[in-house]
Amino acid sequence: MDPPNVLWFAGTYAVAFGSYALLGALPKSHSSLWIFIAALALLLVYSAASHGLLSQGWWVPGGLAAALAVAMVPAVVVGFLRLIDVWSADFPLTHFNGCAVAVAVVTALAGLIAYWLTRFSFLFFTVIAAILVGAQFLAVAGSSPTNGGRATAALVAGGLIVIVGVFTDAFGRRREAFWFHALGWFSAAAGLVFFIVEPGDDPERGWVPMLIVGTLMLIVSGPIRRATWAVYGVPGYYAPLLHYMITGLNEKSWTFAVALLATGFSIFVYGMLLHRFQSVWGERLLRRPPPGVGTDEDHSSSSL
């Protein structure tokens, strides 16, 4: 990522933060009306800016302006629901709130529409983030929501998103698939970490799946040429092994030191094997889509 892209993306996050700070500073009297009007105005301004920038060939800034417009959708929907007096005051992470689920769904749909209009792959960040948040809102549905239920929701939602990413990859949409892999694995990792921190009656219910999944991710990362899988796979492989070494070996013994060295060398040597053979393994294990099917656009953001 070159310096202009760094500044564009950093500026986008800062503008989004400032936009919501502005909404929070609106007068408290008739706040629902003010929030709806201000959020809608910001959405229209960012949409117009996106159209103008894209028409002038500013691909990344125009796409990021579209992402800002999508970021305003939750505020618009919440303001509208409050304005017509149907918004529920229940906190959506502890009590089921159908209105909050609706906000997540509308935001995801808005992100998909923005992507269809701009073909800017970063917009899938907003889509997937909305889906993952919505999954957490749905996890508390029922009479007795638990932290374990939310962790399971994170695992299931993350796994399904990764599967979609794999199919997206298979049709050559690698830029779009990146966000499915990055956020899907993040959600799944968060679920596994919870089961490690709160193991319940089974102290291994987080460590064993993490080791299995992390090892498989490292093995597959080379043939599918996904650095994202390697980034998540390394801690998924190393952390459980370190846990078992600490609990099963004397930390001051030579066997512990040798085990640490062996684990480190296994990662390093496998990296050398991938550098040498990943192309061959990929050709043998993966079937590529027919020429011209699902190829990336030339004007997609190279910064991602």
Secondary structure as UniProt FT lines:
FT   HELIX           3..24
FT   TURN            29..30
FT   HELIX           31..55
FT   TURN            56..57
FT   HELIX           59..71
FT   HELIX           73..83
FT   TURN            84..85
FT   TURN            92..94
FT   HELIX           98..118
FT   TURN            121..122
FT   HELIX           123..139
FT   HELIX           147..170
FT   TURN            171..172
FT   HELIX           174..197
FT   TURN            200..201
FT   TURN            203..206
FT   HELIX           207..224
FT   HELIX           227..248
FT   TURN            251..252
FT   HELIX           254..285
FT   TURN            291..292
FT   TURN            298..299
FT   TURN            302..303
//
